[in-house]
Amino acid sequence: MGKIDFDEVLYIEETSITVRAYRRRTTVPSKIFKFMGLKEGDSLRWIATRDGTVFVTKVEGEKTKAKLKQKKPSLSRS
């Protein structure tokens, strides 16, 4: 794992993993949930590196893209 600059760390949280058949679940801690601006239905992207570091980011999904498409003005001429 790479070095962590603790002056840049806002939160350190731990959660457990629940395994049910083929599903593996964990809970996003409340402080992290709020910090990332998450809401129900959002997706997370998990990126694992060779050194064992894992990054978790919010995915700007299709919902966001659909909203942007709706706001674009029509280019058709009347």
C-alpha positions, -999 to 999 in steps of 0.1 A, spaced: 0 0 0 12 35 -9 20 61 18 -9 81 31 -5 118 38 -25 120 70 -27 158 68 -51 152 38 -73 126 55 -107 137 65 -122 104 77 -111 69 86 -140 45 89 -143 7 91 -172 -15 81 -178 -52 80 -188 -74 50 -219 -95 49 -219 -125 26 -252 -140 14 -248 -167 -13 -230 -150 -42 -235 -114 -28 -210 -95 -8 -222 -64 8 -208 -36 29 -222 -4 43 -209 31 33 -203 49 66 -226 79 72 -198 105 72 -184 91 39 -219 89 24 -225 126 31 -190 136 21 -193 120 -13 -228 135 -18 -244 100 -23 -280 93 -26 -301 62 -30 -296 46 -64 -261 60 -69 -233 37 -81 -198 33 -68 -167 24 -88 -141 3 -70 -105 4 -84 -79 -20 -70 -42 -15 -77 -14 -40 -77 0 -26 -44 -33 -34 -26 -47 1 -26 -84 4 -34 -101 36 -46 -138 41 -43 -155 69 -64 -190 80 -72 -200 70 -107 -216 98 -127 -242 75 -142 -268 74 -169 -293 94 -147 -269 124 -148 -264 120 -186 -301 117 -192 -307 150 -173 -280 168 -193 -296 156 -226 -330 169 -215 -315 204 -209 -299 207 -243 -318 231 -266 -332 217 -298 -312 225 -329 -341 219 -353 -354 249 -373 -390 258 -376 
